[in-house]
Amino acid sequence: AGSPDLNPIENLWNFFQNKVVDGDPKTFDEFKNILVDCWWQDISQEYIRNLYASMPRRIEAVLSADGKMTKY
């Protein structure tokens, strides 16, 4: 039950991380602006819905892997 594969928020954090790396901020304000822009402009409701819709597949994958790492 503690598998990170069962937590869709990890995908969202990864999305943010990729945006920050791509934006290559040099100051805290640049960093903050990337995160704010990402939150308000880049993350769609469809993306969030897809994360939640993936839960049955995530659960099945974790069970099949006996709680070990999965592709998620």
Predicted model as a PDB file, atoms N, CA, C, CB and O in Angstrom, pLDDT in the B-factor column:
MODEL        1                                                                  
ATOM      1  N   ALA A   1       0.820  -1.207   0.000  1.00 57.00           N  
ATOM      2  CA  ALA A   1       0.000   0.000   0.000  1.00 57.00           C  
ATOM      3  C   ALA A   1       0.854   1.257   0.000  1.00 57.00           C  
ATOM      4  CB  ALA A   1      -0.927   0.006   1.201  1.00 57.00           C  
ATOM      5  O   ALA A   1       0.364   2.335  -0.337  1.00 57.00           O  
ATOM      6  N   GLY A   2       2.124   1.136   0.373  1.00 61.00           N  
ATOM      7  CA  GLY A   2       2.994   2.304   0.409  1.00 61.00           C  
ATOM      8  C   GLY A   2       3.768   2.527  -0.872  1.00 61.00           C  
ATOM      9  O   GLY A   2       4.658   3.377  -0.914  1.00 61.00           O  
ATOM     10  N   SER A   3       3.448   1.784  -1.916  1.00 69.00           N  
ATOM     11  CA  SER A   3       4.186   1.902  -3.169  1.00 69.00           C  
ATOM     12  C   SER A   3       3.973   3.279  -3.786  1.00 69.00           C  
ATOM     13  CB  SER A   3       3.757   0.804  -4.154  1.00 69.00           C  
ATOM     14  O   SER A   3       2.837   3.742  -3.883  1.00 69.00           O  
ATOM     15  N   PRO A   4       5.066   3.946  -4.210  1.00 68.00           N  
ATOM     16  CA  PRO A   4       4.899   5.231  -4.902  1.00 68.00           C  
ATOM     17  C   PRO A   4       4.163   5.065  -6.224  1.00 68.00           C  
ATOM     18  CB  PRO A   4       6.260   5.883  -5.147  1.00 68.00           C  
ATOM     19  O   PRO A   4       3.634   6.034  -6.769  1.00 68.00           O  
ATOM     20  N   ASP A   5       4.127   3.832  -6.744  1.00 69.00           N  
ATOM     21  CA  ASP A   5       3.412   3.576  -7.985  1.00 69.00           C  
ATOM     22  C   ASP A   5       1.908   3.757  -7.820  1.00 69.00           C  
ATOM     23  CB  ASP A   5       3.712   2.176  -8.479  1.00 69.00           C  
ATOM     24  O   ASP A   5       1.184   3.906  -8.805  1.00 69.00           O  
ATOM     25  N   LEU A   6       1.441   3.745  -6.579  1.00 79.00           N  
ATOM     26  CA  LEU A   6       0.011   3.926  -6.329  1.00 79.00           C  
ATOM     27  C   LEU A   6      -0.358   5.390  -6.102  1.00 79.00           C  
ATOM     28  CB  LEU A   6      -0.411   3.102  -5.129  1.00 79.00           C  
ATOM     29  O   LEU A   6      -1.524   5.703  -5.861  1.00 79.00           O  
ATOM     30  N   ASN A   7       0.596   6.262  -6.174  1.00 81.00           N  
ATOM     31  CA  ASN A   7       0.347   7.663  -5.894  1.00 81.00           C  
ATOM     32  C   ASN A   7       0.509   8.494  -7.168  1.00 81.00           C  
ATOM     33  CB  ASN A   7       1.295   8.167  -4.795  1.00 81.00           C  
ATOM     34  O   ASN A   7       1.637   8.765  -7.579  1.00 81.00           O  
ATOM     35  N   PRO A   8      -0.589   8.902  -7.800  1.00 83.00           N  
ATOM     36  CA  PRO A   8      -0.488   9.655  -9.047  1.00 83.00           C  
ATOM     37  C   PRO A   8       0.163  11.025  -8.868  1.00 83.00           C  
ATOM     38  CB  PRO A   8      -1.856   9.826  -9.646  1.00 83.00           C  
ATOM     39  O   PRO A   8       0.578  11.640  -9.850  1.00 83.00           O  
ATOM     40  N   ILE A   9       0.258  11.507  -7.639  1.00 86.00           N  
ATOM     41  CA  ILE A   9       0.890  12.812  -7.433  1.00 86.00           C  
ATOM     42  C   ILE A   9       2.362  12.768  -7.839  1.00 86.00           C  
ATOM     43  CB  ILE A   9       0.757  13.250  -5.959  1.00 86.00           C  
ATOM     44  O   ILE A   9       2.942  13.793  -8.200  1.00 86.00           O  
ATOM     45  N   GLU A  10       2.967  11.575  -7.780  1.00 84.00           N  
ATOM     46  CA  GLU A  10       4.365  11.445  -8.204  1.00 84.00           C  
ATOM     47  C   GLU A  10       4.519  11.830  -9.673  1.00 84.00           C  
ATOM     48  CB  GLU A  10       4.869  10.005  -7.977  1.00 84.00           C  
ATOM     49  O   GLU A  10       5.523  12.433 -10.053  1.00 84.00           O  
ATOM     50  N   ASN A  11       3.532  11.486 -10.501  1.00 86.00           N  
ATOM     51  CA  ASN A  11       3.574  11.881 -11.910  1.00 86.00           C  
ATOM     52  C   ASN A  11       3.473  13.390 -12.062  1.00 86.00           C  
ATOM     53  CB  ASN A  11       2.449  11.202 -12.689  1.00 86.00           C  
ATOM     54  O   ASN A  11       4.121  13.984 -12.924  1.00 86.00           O  
ATOM     55  N   LEU A  12       2.658  13.999 -11.221  1.00 90.00           N  
ATOM     56  CA  LEU A  12       2.516  15.449 -11.265  1.00 90.00           C  
ATOM     57  C   LEU A  12       3.810  16.132 -10.843  1.00 90.00           C  
ATOM     58  CB  LEU A  12       1.362  15.901 -10.370  1.00 90.00           C  
ATOM     59  O   LEU A  12       4.224  17.113 -11.461  1.00 90.00           O  
ATOM     60  N   TRP A  13       4.454  15.619  -9.788  1.00 91.00           N  
ATOM     61  CA  TRP A  13       5.747  16.192  -9.369  1.00 91.00           C  
ATOM     62  C   TRP A  13       6.771  16.051 -10.489  1.00 91.00           C  
ATOM     63  CB  TRP A  13       6.268  15.499  -8.077  1.00 91.00           C  
ATOM     64  O   TRP A  13       7.570  16.960 -10.716  1.00 91.00           O  
ATOM     65  N   ASN A  14       6.754  14.928 -11.184  1.00 91.00           N  
ATOM     66  CA  ASN A  14       7.675  14.718 -12.293  1.00 91.00           C  
ATOM     67  C   ASN A  14       7.407  15.715 -13.417  1.00 91.00           C  
ATOM     68  CB  ASN A  14       7.560  13.283 -12.817  1.00 91.00           C  
ATOM     69  O   ASN A  14       8.340  16.222 -14.040  1.00 91.00           O  
ATOM     70  N   PHE A  15       6.135  15.992 -13.672  1.00 92.00           N  
ATOM     71  CA  PHE A  15       5.750  16.974 -14.680  1.00 92.00           C  
ATOM     72  C   PHE A  15       6.344  18.338 -14.324  1.00 92.00           C  
ATOM     73  CB  PHE A  15       4.204  17.063 -14.800  1.00 92.00           C  
ATOM     74  O   PHE A  15       6.937  19.010 -15.167  1.00 92.00           O  
ATOM     75  N   PHE A  16       6.174  18.735 -13.056  1.00 94.00           N  
ATOM     76  CA  PHE A  16       6.750  20.002 -12.584  1.00 94.00           C  
ATOM     77  C   PHE A  16       8.269  19.997 -12.718  1.00 94.00           C  
ATOM     78  CB  PHE A  16       6.353  20.262 -11.120  1.00 94.00           C  
ATOM     79  O   PHE A  16       8.856  20.969 -13.194  1.00 94.00           O  
ATOM     80  N   GLN A  17       8.898  18.917 -12.306  1.00 96.00           N  
ATOM     81  CA  GLN A  17      10.353  18.822 -12.363  1.00 96.00           C  
ATOM     82  C   GLN A  17      10.858  19.007 -13.786  1.00 96.00           C  
ATOM     83  CB  GLN A  17      10.822  17.480 -11.811  1.00 96.00           C  
ATOM     84  O   GLN A  17      11.830  19.727 -14.012  1.00 96.00           O  
ATOM     85  N   ASN A  18      10.207  18.362 -14.743  1.00 95.00           N  
ATOM     86  CA  ASN A  18      10.623  18.504 -16.133  1.00 95.00           C  
ATOM     87  C   ASN A  18      10.486  19.941 -16.618  1.00 95.00           C  
ATOM     88  CB  ASN A  18       9.809  17.580 -17.021  1.00 95.00           C  
ATOM     89  O   ASN A  18      11.345  20.435 -17.348  1.00 95.00           O  
ATOM     90  N   LYS A  19       9.418  20.610 -16.219  1.00 95.00           N  
ATOM     91  CA  LYS A  19       9.220  22.014 -16.608  1.00 95.00           C  
ATOM     92  C   LYS A  19      10.313  22.902 -16.017  1.00 95.00           C  
ATOM     93  CB  LYS A  19       7.833  22.511 -16.151  1.00 95.00           C  
ATOM     94  O   LYS A  19      10.815  23.804 -16.687  1.00 95.00           O  
ATOM     95  N   VAL A  20      10.680  22.643 -14.764  1.00 96.00           N  
ATOM     96  CA  VAL A  20      11.726  23.441 -14.113  1.00 96.00           C  
ATOM     97  C   VAL A  20      13.063  23.200 -14.806  1.00 96.00           C  
ATOM     98  CB  VAL A  20      11.827  23.096 -12.601  1.00 96.00           C  
ATOM     99  O   VAL A  20      13.791  24.149 -15.096  1.00 96.00           O  
ATOM    100  N   VAL A  21      13.388  21.946 -15.069  1.00 97.00           N  
ATOM    101  CA  VAL A  21      14.656  21.632 -15.736  1.00 97.00           C  
ATOM    102  C   VAL A  21      14.699  22.276 -17.119  1.00 97.00           C  
ATOM    103  CB  VAL A  21      14.850  20.099 -15.851  1.00 97.00           C  
ATOM    104  O   VAL A  21      15.712  22.859 -17.504  1.00 97.00           O  
ATOM    105  N   ASP A  22      13.602  22.171 -17.862  1.00 96.00           N  
ATOM    106  CA  ASP A  22      13.550  22.773 -19.197  1.00 96.00           C  
ATOM    107  C   ASP A  22      13.662  24.289 -19.138  1.00 96.00           C  
ATOM    108  CB  ASP A  22      12.260  22.380 -19.902  1.00 96.00           C  
ATOM    109  O   ASP A  22      14.259  24.908 -20.018  1.00 96.00           O  
ATOM    110  N   GLY A  23      13.077  24.893 -18.083  1.00 96.00           N  
ATOM    111  CA  GLY A  23      13.101  26.349 -17.945  1.00 96.00           C  
ATOM    112  C   GLY A  23      14.433  26.890 -17.461  1.00 96.00           C  
ATOM    113  O   GLY A  23      14.730  28.069 -17.651  1.00 96.00           O  
ATOM    114  N   ASP A  24      15.238  26.040 -16.838  1.00 97.00           N  
ATOM    115  CA  ASP A  24      16.579  26.406 -16.364  1.00 97.00           C  
ATOM    116  C   ASP A  24      16.599  27.735 -15.600  1.00 97.00           C  
ATOM    117  CB  ASP A  24      17.533  26.487 -17.541  1.00 97.00           C  
ATOM    118  O   ASP A  24      17.300  28.668 -15.992  1.00 97.00           O  
ATOM    119  N   PRO A  25      15.825  27.817 -14.507  1.00 97.00           N  
ATOM    120  CA  PRO A  25      15.774  29.087 -13.765  1.00 97.00           C  
ATOM    121  C   PRO A  25      17.107  29.406 -13.093  1.00 97.00           C  
ATOM    122  CB  PRO A  25      14.665  29.041 -12.711  1.00 97.00           C  
ATOM    123  O   PRO A  25      17.822  28.517 -12.629  1.00 97.00           O  
ATOM    124  N   LYS A  26      17.417  30.698 -13.057  1.00 97.00           N  
ATOM    125  CA  LYS A  26      18.657  31.162 -12.426  1.00 97.00           C  
ATOM    126  C   LYS A  26      18.402  31.841 -11.089  1.00 97.00           C  
ATOM    127  CB  LYS A  26      19.387  32.120 -13.351  1.00 97.00           C  
ATOM    128  O   LYS A  26      19.317  31.994 -10.280  1.00 97.00           O  
ATOM    129  N   THR A  27      17.168  32.244 -10.857  1.00 98.00           N  
ATOM    130  CA  THR A  27      16.811  32.913  -9.607  1.00 98.00           C  
ATOM    131  C   THR A  27      15.568  32.240  -9.016  1.00 98.00           C  
ATOM    132  CB  THR A  27      16.561  34.438  -9.840  1.00 98.00           C  
ATOM    133  O   THR A  27      14.873  31.478  -9.687  1.00 98.00           O  
ATOM    134  N   PHE A  28      15.312  32.544  -7.748  1.00 98.00           N  
ATOM    135  CA  PHE A  28      14.124  32.004  -7.110  1.00 98.00           C  
ATOM    136  C   PHE A  28      12.862  32.502  -7.811  1.00 98.00           C  
ATOM    137  CB  PHE A  28      14.096  32.383  -5.627  1.00 98.00           C  
ATOM    138  O   PHE A  28      11.910  31.741  -7.987  1.00 98.00           O  
ATOM    139  N   ASP A  29      12.849  33.767  -8.208  1.00 98.00           N  
ATOM    140  CA  ASP A  29      11.664  34.303  -8.892  1.00 98.00           C  
ATOM    141  C   ASP A  29      11.411  33.590 -10.212  1.00 98.00           C  
ATOM    142  CB  ASP A  29      11.824  35.803  -9.138  1.00 98.00           C  
ATOM    143  O   ASP A  29      10.258  33.323 -10.550  1.00 98.00           O  
ATOM    144  N   GLU A  30      12.460  33.274 -10.967  1.00 97.00           N  
ATOM    145  CA  GLU A  30      12.285  32.523 -12.206  1.00 97.00           C  
ATOM    146  C   GLU A  30      11.719  31.131 -11.909  1.00 97.00           C  
ATOM    147  CB  GLU A  30      13.626  32.411 -12.965  1.00 97.00           C  
ATOM    148  O   GLU A  30      10.826  30.648 -12.606  1.00 97.00           O  
ATOM    149  N   PHE A  31      12.250  30.504 -10.872  1.00 97.00           N  
ATOM    150  CA  PHE A  31      11.775  29.190 -10.448  1.00 97.00           C  
ATOM    151  C   PHE A  31      10.289  29.249 -10.098  1.00 97.00           C  
ATOM    152  CB  PHE A  31      12.592  28.682  -9.243  1.00 97.00           C  
ATOM    153  O   PHE A  31       9.494  28.425 -10.550  1.00 97.00           O  
ATOM    154  N   LYS A  32       9.941  30.225  -9.295  1.00 97.00           N  
ATOM    155  CA  LYS A  32       8.546  30.390  -8.869  1.00 97.00           C  
ATOM    156  C   LYS A  32       7.637  30.641 -10.071  1.00 97.00           C  
ATOM    157  CB  LYS A  32       8.422  31.551  -7.860  1.00 97.00           C  
ATOM    158  O   LYS A  32       6.546  30.076 -10.151  1.00 97.00           O  
ATOM    159  N   ASN A  33       8.073  31.472 -10.991  1.00 96.00           N  
ATOM    160  CA  ASN A  33       7.257  31.777 -12.170  1.00 96.00           C  
ATOM    161  C   ASN A  33       7.039  30.549 -13.048  1.00 96.00           C  
ATOM    162  CB  ASN A  33       7.911  32.882 -12.987  1.00 96.00           C  
ATOM    163  O   ASN A  33       5.960  30.370 -13.613  1.00 96.00           O  
ATOM    164  N   ILE A  34       8.057  29.706 -13.163  1.00 96.00           N  
ATOM    165  CA  ILE A  34       7.897  28.466 -13.924  1.00 96.00           C  
ATOM    166  C   ILE A  34       6.823  27.592 -13.289  1.00 96.00           C  
ATOM    167  CB  ILE A  34       9.232  27.700 -14.005  1.00 96.00           C  
ATOM    168  O   ILE A  34       5.960  27.054 -13.983  1.00 96.00           O  
ATOM    169  N   LEU A  35       6.882  27.452 -11.964  1.00 95.00           N  
ATOM    170  CA  LEU A  35       5.896  26.620 -11.272  1.00 95.00           C  
ATOM    171  C   LEU A  35       4.486  27.186 -11.393  1.00 95.00           C  
ATOM    172  CB  LEU A  35       6.268  26.478  -9.805  1.00 95.00           C  
ATOM    173  O   LEU A  35       3.536  26.443 -11.639  1.00 95.00           O  
ATOM    174  N   VAL A  36       4.349  28.481 -11.224  1.00 96.00           N  
ATOM    175  CA  VAL A  36       3.025  29.114 -11.320  1.00 96.00           C  
ATOM    176  C   VAL A  36       2.479  28.967 -12.736  1.00 96.00           C  
ATOM    177  CB  VAL A  36       3.099  30.614 -10.925  1.00 96.00           C  
ATOM    178  O   VAL A  36       1.314  28.613 -12.919  1.00 96.00           O  
ATOM    179  N   ASP A  37       3.318  29.237 -13.742  1.00 95.00           N  
ATOM    180  CA  ASP A  37       2.868  29.097 -15.127  1.00 95.00           C  
ATOM    181  C   ASP A  37       2.488  27.653 -15.427  1.00 95.00           C  
ATOM    182  CB  ASP A  37       3.958  29.571 -16.100  1.00 95.00           C  
ATOM    183  O   ASP A  37       1.491  27.393 -16.100  1.00 95.00           O  
ATOM    184  N   CYS A  38       3.273  26.734 -14.934  1.00 93.00           N  
ATOM    185  CA  CYS A  38       2.986  25.319 -15.146  1.00 93.00           C  
ATOM    186  C   CYS A  38       1.625  24.969 -14.544  1.00 93.00           C  
ATOM    187  CB  CYS A  38       4.099  24.435 -14.527  1.00 93.00           C  
ATOM    188  O   CYS A  38       0.806  24.314 -15.188  1.00 93.00           O  
ATOM    189  N   TRP A  39       1.394  25.404 -13.327  1.00 93.00           N  
ATOM    190  CA  TRP A  39       0.145  25.094 -12.639  1.00 93.00           C  
ATOM    191  C   TRP A  39      -1.057  25.658 -13.379  1.00 93.00           C  
ATOM    192  CB  TRP A  39       0.177  25.633 -11.221  1.00 93.00           C  
ATOM    193  O   TRP A  39      -2.053  24.956 -13.554  1.00 93.00           O  
ATOM    194  N   TRP A  40      -0.987  26.903 -13.815  1.00 94.00           N  
ATOM    195  CA  TRP A  40      -2.142  27.576 -14.397  1.00 94.00           C  
ATOM    196  C   TRP A  40      -2.275  27.380 -15.898  1.00 94.00           C  
ATOM    197  CB  TRP A  40      -2.072  29.030 -14.101  1.00 94.00           C  
ATOM    198  O   TRP A  40      -3.371  27.534 -16.436  1.00 94.00           O  
ATOM    199  N   GLN A  41      -1.183  27.041 -16.596  1.00 93.00           N  
ATOM    200  CA  GLN A  41      -1.260  26.975 -18.053  1.00 93.00           C  
ATOM    201  C   GLN A  41      -0.993  25.593 -18.632  1.00 93.00           C  
ATOM    202  CB  GLN A  41      -0.297  27.937 -18.639  1.00 93.00           C  
ATOM    203  O   GLN A  41      -1.566  25.243 -19.664  1.00 93.00           O  
ATOM    204  N   ASP A  42      -0.147  24.807 -18.000  1.00 92.00           N  
ATOM    205  CA  ASP A  42       0.302  23.560 -18.619  1.00 92.00           C  
ATOM    206  C   ASP A  42      -0.412  22.313 -18.123  1.00 92.00           C  
ATOM    207  CB  ASP A  42       1.754  23.399 -18.393  1.00 92.00           C  
ATOM    208  O   ASP A  42      -0.453  21.307 -18.832  1.00 92.00           O  
ATOM    209  N   ILE A  43      -0.966  22.356 -16.941  1.00 92.00           N  
ATOM    210  CA  ILE A  43      -1.638  21.171 -16.391  1.00 92.00           C  
ATOM    211  C   ILE A  43      -3.126  21.279 -16.682  1.00 92.00           C  
ATOM    212  CB  ILE A  43      -1.382  21.030 -14.851  1.00 92.00           C  
ATOM    213  O   ILE A  43      -3.831  22.122 -16.128  1.00 92.00           O  
ATOM    214  N   SER A  44      -3.577  20.413 -17.555  1.00 92.00           N  
ATOM    215  CA  SER A  44      -4.986  20.455 -17.945  1.00 92.00           C  
ATOM    216  C   SER A  44      -5.826  19.549 -17.049  1.00 92.00           C  
ATOM    217  CB  SER A  44      -5.148  20.042 -19.415  1.00 92.00           C  
ATOM    218  O   SER A  44      -5.306  18.665 -16.367  1.00 92.00           O  
ATOM    219  N   GLN A  45      -7.111  19.784 -17.065  1.00 92.00           N  
ATOM    220  CA  GLN A  45      -8.033  18.912 -16.337  1.00 92.00           C  
ATOM    221  C   GLN A  45      -7.962  17.501 -16.912  1.00 92.00           C  
ATOM    222  CB  GLN A  45      -9.486  19.457 -16.408  1.00 92.00           C  
ATOM    223  O   GLN A  45      -8.094  16.518 -16.182  1.00 92.00           O  
ATOM    224  N   GLU A  46      -7.753  17.408 -18.219  1.00 94.00           N  
ATOM    225  CA  GLU A  46      -7.647  16.092 -18.850  1.00 94.00           C  
ATOM    226  C   GLU A  46      -6.448  15.321 -18.289  1.00 94.00           C  
ATOM    227  CB  GLU A  46      -7.519  16.237 -20.384  1.00 94.00           C  
ATOM    228  O   GLU A  46      -6.544  14.120 -18.037  1.00 94.00           O  
ATOM    229  N   TYR A  47      -5.330  16.008 -18.094  1.00 92.00           N  
ATOM    230  CA  TYR A  47      -4.143  15.370 -17.522  1.00 92.00           C  
ATOM    231  C   TYR A  47      -4.460  14.806 -16.131  1.00 92.00           C  
ATOM    232  CB  TYR A  47      -2.968  16.381 -17.442  1.00 92.00           C  
ATOM    233  O   TYR A  47      -4.103  13.669 -15.819  1.00 92.00           O  
ATOM    234  N   ILE A  48      -5.126  15.605 -15.308  1.00 92.00           N  
ATOM    235  CA  ILE A  48      -5.495  15.181 -13.956  1.00 92.00           C  
ATOM    236  C   ILE A  48      -6.468  14.002 -14.019  1.00 92.00           C  
ATOM    237  CB  ILE A  48      -6.123  16.358 -13.168  1.00 92.00           C  
ATOM    238  O   ILE A  48      -6.316  13.030 -13.279  1.00 92.00           O  
ATOM    239  N   ARG A  49      -7.471  14.088 -14.905  1.00 93.00           N  
ATOM    240  CA  ARG A  49      -8.422  12.985 -15.049  1.00 93.00           C  
ATOM    241  C   ARG A  49      -7.715  11.697 -15.463  1.00 93.00           C  
ATOM    242  CB  ARG A  49      -9.503  13.344 -16.074  1.00 93.00           C  
ATOM    243  O   ARG A  49      -8.038  10.618 -14.967  1.00 93.00           O  
ATOM    244  N   ASN A  50      -6.754  11.817 -16.370  1.00 92.00           N  
ATOM    245  CA  ASN A  50      -6.019  10.634 -16.824  1.00 92.00           C  
ATOM    246  C   ASN A  50      -5.215  10.003 -15.691  1.00 92.00           C  
ATOM    247  CB  ASN A  50      -5.088  11.002 -17.979  1.00 92.00           C  
ATOM    248  O   ASN A  50      -5.104   8.779 -15.609  1.00 92.00           O  
ATOM    249  N   LEU A  51      -4.657  10.838 -14.821  1.00 90.00           N  
ATOM    250  CA  LEU A  51      -3.931  10.291 -13.669  1.00 90.00           C  
ATOM    251  C   LEU A  51      -4.866   9.466 -12.788  1.00 90.00           C  
ATOM    252  CB  LEU A  51      -3.287  11.425 -12.844  1.00 90.00           C  
ATOM    253  O   LEU A  51      -4.523   8.361 -12.369  1.00 90.00           O  
ATOM    254  N   TYR A  52      -6.044  10.012 -12.512  1.00 90.00           N  
ATOM    255  CA  TYR A  52      -7.002   9.278 -11.685  1.00 90.00           C  
ATOM    256  C   TYR A  52      -7.530   8.039 -12.398  1.00 90.00           C  
ATOM    257  CB  TYR A  52      -8.162  10.183 -11.296  1.00 90.00           C  
ATOM    258  O   TYR A  52      -7.739   6.997 -11.777  1.00 90.00           O  
ATOM    259  N   ALA A  53      -7.743   8.157 -13.697  1.00 93.00           N  
ATOM    260  CA  ALA A  53      -8.245   7.020 -14.470  1.00 93.00           C  
ATOM    261  C   ALA A  53      -7.226   5.884 -14.522  1.00 93.00           C  
ATOM    262  CB  ALA A  53      -8.603   7.463 -15.889  1.00 93.00           C  
ATOM    263  O   ALA A  53      -7.593   4.733 -14.759  1.00 93.00           O  
ATOM    264  N   SER A  54      -5.957   6.199 -14.302  1.00 89.00           N  
ATOM    265  CA  SER A  54      -4.917   5.171 -14.357  1.00 89.00           C  
ATOM    266  C   SER A  54      -4.861   4.325 -13.081  1.00 89.00           C  
ATOM    267  CB  SER A  54      -3.566   5.819 -14.599  1.00 89.00           C  
ATOM    268  O   SER A  54      -4.138   3.329 -13.042  1.00 89.00           O  
ATOM    269  N   MET A  55      -5.594   4.695 -12.057  1.00 89.00           N  
ATOM    270  CA  MET A  55      -5.499   3.996 -10.774  1.00 89.00           C  
ATOM    271  C   MET A  55      -5.801   2.498 -10.856  1.00 89.00           C  
ATOM    272  CB  MET A  55      -6.435   4.630  -9.794  1.00 89.00           C  
ATOM    273  O   MET A  55      -5.047   1.713 -10.281  1.00 89.00           O  
ATOM    274  N   PRO A  56      -6.851   2.067 -11.532  1.00 92.00           N  
ATOM    275  CA  PRO A  56      -7.078   0.611 -11.596  1.00 92.00           C  
ATOM    276  C   PRO A  56      -5.886  -0.124 -12.241  1.00 92.00           C  
ATOM    277  CB  PRO A  56      -8.370   0.313 -12.393  1.00 92.00           C  
ATOM    278  O   PRO A  56      -5.507  -1.205 -11.788  1.00 92.00           O  
ATOM    279  N   ARG A  57      -5.303   0.457 -13.286  1.00 89.00           N  
ATOM    280  CA  ARG A  57      -4.133  -0.167 -13.920  1.00 89.00           C  
ATOM    281  C   ARG A  57      -2.934  -0.165 -12.981  1.00 89.00           C  
ATOM    282  CB  ARG A  57      -3.775   0.562 -15.226  1.00 89.00           C  
ATOM    283  O   ARG A  57      -2.169  -1.129 -12.943  1.00 89.00           O  
ATOM    284  N   ARG A  58      -2.770   0.914 -12.225  1.00 86.00           N  
ATOM    285  CA  ARG A  58      -1.666   0.991 -11.263  1.00 86.00           C  
ATOM    286  C   ARG A  58      -1.791  -0.092 -10.196  1.00 86.00           C  
ATOM    287  CB  ARG A  58      -1.627   2.377 -10.602  1.00 86.00           C  
ATOM    288  O   ARG A  58      -0.823  -0.779  -9.870  1.00 86.00           O  
ATOM    289  N   ILE A  59      -2.992  -0.228  -9.664  1.00 87.00           N  
ATOM    290  CA  ILE A  59      -3.230  -1.225  -8.620  1.00 87.00           C  
ATOM    291  C   ILE A  59      -2.961  -2.625  -9.163  1.00 87.00           C  
ATOM    292  CB  ILE A  59      -4.678  -1.123  -8.083  1.00 87.00           C  
ATOM    293  O   ILE A  59      -2.298  -3.434  -8.513  1.00 87.00           O  
ATOM    294  N   GLU A  60      -3.478  -2.904 -10.355  1.00 89.00           N  
ATOM    295  CA  GLU A  60      -3.252  -4.213 -10.955  1.00 89.00           C  
ATOM    296  C   GLU A  60      -1.758  -4.467 -11.187  1.00 89.00           C  
ATOM    297  CB  GLU A  60      -4.021  -4.327 -12.276  1.00 89.00           C  
ATOM    298  O   GLU A  60      -1.272  -5.573 -10.948  1.00 89.00           O  
ATOM    299  N   ALA A  61      -1.035  -3.452 -11.648  1.00 87.00           N  
ATOM    300  CA  ALA A  61       0.400  -3.610 -11.908  1.00 87.00           C  
ATOM    301  C   ALA A  61       1.169  -3.883 -10.614  1.00 87.00           C  
ATOM    302  CB  ALA A  61       0.959  -2.353 -12.597  1.00 87.00           C  
ATOM    303  O   ALA A  61       2.058  -4.733 -10.595  1.00 87.00           O  
ATOM    304  N   VAL A  62       0.838  -3.176  -9.540  1.00 86.00           N  
ATOM    305  CA  VAL A  62       1.515  -3.388  -8.257  1.00 86.00           C  
ATOM    306  C   VAL A  62       1.206  -4.778  -7.716  1.00 86.00           C  
ATOM    307  CB  VAL A  62       1.094  -2.313  -7.234  1.00 86.00           C  
ATOM    308  O   VAL A  62       2.095  -5.455  -7.200  1.00 86.00           O  
ATOM    309  N   LEU A  63      -0.051  -5.209  -7.830  1.00 87.00           N  
ATOM    310  CA  LEU A  63      -0.409  -6.552  -7.376  1.00 87.00           C  
ATOM    311  C   LEU A  63       0.318  -7.618  -8.195  1.00 87.00           C  
ATOM    312  CB  LEU A  63      -1.929  -6.761  -7.467  1.00 87.00           C  
ATOM    313  O   LEU A  63       0.809  -8.603  -7.643  1.00 87.00           O  
ATOM    314  N   SER A  64       0.385  -7.419  -9.499  1.00 89.00           N  
ATOM    315  CA  SER A  64       1.071  -8.382 -10.370  1.00 89.00           C  
ATOM    316  C   SER A  64       2.561  -8.454 -10.078  1.00 89.00           C  
ATOM    317  CB  SER A  64       0.855  -8.018 -11.830  1.00 89.00           C  
ATOM    318  O   SER A  64       3.186  -9.502 -10.240  1.00 89.00           O  
ATOM    319  N   ALA A  65       3.125  -7.333  -9.648  1.00 85.00           N  
ATOM    320  CA  ALA A  65       4.561  -7.278  -9.352  1.00 85.00           C  
ATOM    321  C   ALA A  65       4.843  -7.617  -7.890  1.00 85.00           C  
ATOM    322  CB  ALA A  65       5.120  -5.889  -9.681  1.00 85.00           C  
ATOM    323  O   ALA A  65       5.958  -7.412  -7.411  1.00 85.00           O  
ATOM    324  N   ASP A  66       3.847  -8.132  -7.184  1.00 82.00           N  
ATOM    325  CA  ASP A  66       3.993  -8.473  -5.761  1.00 82.00           C  
ATOM    326  C   ASP A  66       4.522  -7.300  -4.940  1.00 82.00           C  
ATOM    327  CB  ASP A  66       4.927  -9.670  -5.601  1.00 82.00           C  
ATOM    328  O   ASP A  66       5.330  -7.471  -4.027  1.00 82.00           O  
ATOM    329  N   GLY A  67       4.044  -6.102  -5.290  1.00 79.00           N  
ATOM    330  CA  GLY A  67       4.426  -4.898  -4.538  1.00 79.00           C  
ATOM    331  C   GLY A  67       5.747  -4.292  -4.949  1.00 79.00           C  
ATOM    332  O   GLY A  67       6.176  -3.283  -4.389  1.00 79.00           O  
ATOM    333  N   LYS A  68       6.394  -4.902  -5.926  1.00 78.00           N  
ATOM    334  CA  LYS A  68       7.672  -4.350  -6.383  1.00 78.00           C  
ATOM    335  C   LYS A  68       7.440  -3.267  -7.420  1.00 78.00           C  
ATOM    336  CB  LYS A  68       8.569  -5.457  -6.964  1.00 78.00           C  
ATOM    337  O   LYS A  68       6.299  -2.932  -7.740  1.00 78.00           O  
ATOM    338  N   MET A  69       8.516  -2.730  -7.935  1.00 76.00           N  
ATOM    339  CA  MET A  69       8.481  -1.642  -8.904  1.00 76.00           C  
ATOM    340  C   MET A  69       7.662  -2.005 -10.150  1.00 76.00           C  
ATOM    341  CB  MET A  69       9.900  -1.265  -9.307  1.00 76.00           C  
ATOM    342  O   MET A  69       7.669  -3.151 -10.599  1.00 76.00           O  
ATOM    343  N   THR A  70       6.964  -1.016 -10.694  1.00 81.00           N  
ATOM    344  CA  THR A  70       6.212  -1.192 -11.929  1.00 81.00           C  
ATOM    345  C   THR A  70       6.624  -0.105 -12.901  1.00 81.00           C  
ATOM    346  CB  THR A  70       4.680  -1.157 -11.671  1.00 81.00           C  
ATOM    347  O   THR A  70       7.500   0.705 -12.601  1.00 81.00           O  
ATOM    348  N   LYS A  71       5.995  -0.087 -14.062  1.00 75.00           N  
ATOM    349  CA  LYS A  71       6.312   0.942 -15.054  1.00 75.00           C  
ATOM    350  C   LYS A  71       5.812   2.322 -14.635  1.00 75.00           C  
ATOM    351  CB  LYS A  71       5.712   0.568 -16.399  1.00 75.00           C  
ATOM    352  O   LYS A  71       6.194   3.329 -15.231  1.00 75.00           O  
ATOM    353  N   TYR A  72       4.964   2.372 -13.619  1.00 68.00           N  
ATOM    354  CA  TYR A  72       4.420   3.648 -13.182  1.00 68.00           C  
ATOM    355  C   TYR A  72       5.407   4.299 -12.231  1.00 68.00           C  
ATOM    356  CB  TYR A  72       3.036   3.467 -12.508  1.00 68.00           C  
ATOM    357  O   TYR A  72       5.153   5.395 -11.732  1.00 68.00           O  
TER     358      TYR A  72                                                      
ENDMDL                                                                          
END                                                                             
